[in-house]
């Protein structure tokens, strides 16, 4: 009986959260200018991931606030992307602070002085749990200098004080210390570990690009060390112009490592700045490149080889990586300082990132990651099965992407057991931002179908996804993503445009028209509904919709117009105007014309027929 009782207790213990389960044996430590993982030197090349604990890129056409908490799938996907590339360290952006004018529905981690959003911190818990499982270390930044996603300016605003007061005002310093104490002493609700005891955290960072006096840094560094002596501490000070570290930081006994950020256009200038910092540090502490990027693949190839060959550099993190989105596709992000070229990288790279050579760059970067680790580059694994999402209409099919897949096959059957017909080959889930991924245009109205998806990469194919069905086709649609003229019947005075994509919710392809421009669609079936997605400078109506039976005699139809103007102002967003309406069933309408009453740029049209 005693032995049975012991077995039962042991089984019950395994079913409970394992308070000590980790993927890591050691904390990362510093020895001179080297990182140590136990007795082994530790060097790394990897990524910044700004969306790990808060997404700032929920750019669905109808979304007015771009912020949301990431899901488990999204966190796991982007960390698995790093794992597939061989990365062992990532850096998060910050602990977001609430904007005074944002509604409570916009989740942030710090909601007031000493006030913390438990739902948001549970996302941090999940991030650390997955990091432990995948054996990826986190550089955990505690503060943002800037107001992007909330930082020092928002702490000051809570107390009706100025941004610059944050570095000297005792009340504001005390408020930030409450955040530090809460975070470091937090017990992870999923692992049972206090953050200060969690080995997946490589180091704490006082903050992102802090333009602060050293007196503030010294005070905060000492306070962090008074709570946590397990983890290294990274000084988040940022020299805006010189890009050089300060001697006071190198000399401070509570600061364990130094980093700098580099975005000069000339890679030789970047390496010159790096060499100057190495001279200042003089072997006293480990040195990493906390952020760098926005260089060509050729330039980065040469620069990274120099970094690897320079023993005084212990790590480097490119800016930046984003992963898949729960609702299908990826999160897209145009970089404000990316020369109008660079967006966040998406593994393993796609044709929509050709301008900044995304796929070739990531292949090169993966090889450098393994070179830094003194390892051969392994063959990629075949992708796992994707997750087909519920299908409401056959012209709006989407799926949760498989990490590392560069395309998908779409298959259809009339019974759940098949036979299956492949109806689309090599469909990219990174071609169109924030819209459904596939339109089964040739599905026959009145028939019933089942669907599944297969992911592919350079190594092979995944198992098939879950099956969705039965789907009875009641209607279908012409879907025009404005990539080319393929879906259009006729157009006049339209210009295909791209660039400055953030103003257009990251839609990279658009047709721009002016007063008098026209766009006509035609179908053999009767049009019953229209949905037009337009970006315009003001909320004045820039389009009118006209229909015709014969393509000659047009009449204007009433269109409802919704303005989903972003409440975020940093990117100079245009007005996203959604024109939609129904066409009377008694009419035989085969032509639909979009007439431009002023300047507008169209990103998508859905013309429903039955």
Buried (B, 14 or more C-beta within 10 A) or exposed (E): EEEEEEEEEEEEEEEEEEEEEBEBEEBBBBEEBBBBBEEEEBBBBBBBBBBBBBBBBBBBBEBBBBBBBBBEBBBBBBBBBBBBBBBBBBBBBBBBBBBEEBEEEBBBBBBBBBEBBEEBBBBBBBBBBBBBBBBBBBBBBBBBBBBBBBBBBBBBBBBEBEBEBBBEBEEBBEBBBBBBBBBBEBEBBBBBBBBBBBBBBBBBBBBBBBBBEBEBBBBBBBBBBEBBEBBBBBBBBBBEEEBEBBEBBBEBEBBBBBBBBBBBEEBEEBBEBBEBBBEBBEEEBBBBBBBBBBBEBEBBBEBBEBBBEBEBBBBBBBBBBBBBBBBBBBBBBBBEEBEEEBBBBBBBBBEBBEEBBBBBBBBBBBBBBBBBBEEEBEEBEBBBBBBBBEBEBBBBBBBBBBBBBBBBBBBBBBEEEEEBEEBBEEBBBBBBBBBBBBBBBEBEEEEEBBBBBBBBBEEEBBEBBEBBBEBEBEBBBBBBBBBEBEBBBEBEEBEEBEEEBBBBBBBBBBBBBBEEBBBBBBBEBBBBBBBBBBBBEEEEBBBBBBBBBEEEEBEEBEBEBEEBEBBBEEBEBBBBBBBBBEBEEEBEBBBBBBBBBBBBBBBBBBBBBB
